[in-house]
Amino acid sequence: MNILKPISILLVIFVFSSCATVPVTGRKQLDLVSSSEINTMSATQYQDVLKKGPLSNNIQQTDMIRSVGKRIQGAVEKYMASKGWSDQLQGFNWEFNLIQDDKTVNAWCMPGGKVAFYTAILPICKDENGVAVVMGHEVAHAIANHGRERMSQGLIEQLGLGTLSAAMGQNPTATQNIFLQAVGAGSNLGMLKFSRQHESEADHIGLIFMSMAGYEPNLAIDFWKRMVTMNAGQKPPEYLSDHPSDENRIKDLEGWLPEAMGYYKK
């Protein structure tokens, strides 16, 4: 007991000294992985994903993804600058790509602004506005450092390690899997799926980003209603695997609309 007490005290100090704050919501989060570390890993893993592709050869759809992405990127940079948080975007090297996959209803954004859409989600997006809803949501995960937070948790829970360098040194394969799971790009997300708290934060932050980018925030509700219709009586796709219930999501979005409208300019 005499040994456990100081260990417990040190653990508490370690956890509290390794906290960051989520932009917009102000929530405190575990932060054991530096931005430079996870952005470097993100760049490597993103290229690996693109190599496996294949990338879509539909020029019109690819251009749409990149056009919306650039507008969301501009909104993010403007928002962060207005709050004095531009330093948090250091190391971001934005990329927007469309992967040809007509079965995977998914999209994600790795740390550092590495975005991928799968063609199977486009019919639900319907148009550029729907893409903006998804783009804003996924980019919000990166800006809120959800992947970094989940990876910090995964290093401790799965490997019992508190730093990325130690994990890579001892078990690089497992560490890479934790990373892919942490950013929502793994094939078997397991315990590292984004939590409902993360998804709600991404909905909230993403609504602001799409509004600043010139997309009407009301359209986010239309998109999620289309998702509800598509999933009626069926197992939800991976994209909705751990999202809030449809009813709660739409209710929350409606509650955030007045705030989002304050950022909206046609």
Number of C-alpha atoms within 10 A of each C-alpha: 6 6 7 9 10 11 12 11 10 12 12 12 11 13 14 14 12 15 15 17 14 15 18 15 12 10 12 13 20 20 24 24 21 12 19 14 14 20 21 14 17 22 19 11 18 19 12 11 14 14 10 9 15 12 19 16 11 11 10 8 17 18 14 17 22 16 15 23 24 16 20 27 21 14 21 25 16 17 18 17 14 10 10 10 14 14 9 16 18 12 16 17 12 16 18 20 20 26 21 17 17 11 11 16 19 20 24 22 28 32 31 26 26 22 23 24 27 21 23 17 21 21 12 18 20 12 12 15 20 24 25 32 29 26 27 31 27 26 27 28 27 23 24 24 26 27 28 27 21 27 29 25 22 21 22 14 12 13 16 11 17 19 16 19 13 14 19 13 9 13 11 14 11 14 22 18 16 26 26 22 23 26 27 26 21 16 10 13 18 11 14 20 22 23 16 14 12 22 22 19 22 24 27 24 25 28 32 29 32 31 28 25 25 17 24 21 28 16 17 28 19 16 20 21 17 15 18 15 11 13 13 9 8 8 9 16 15 17 14 16 14 16 20 18 12 14 11 12 19 19 12 16 20 16 12 17 19 11 15 23 16 11 19 18 11 8
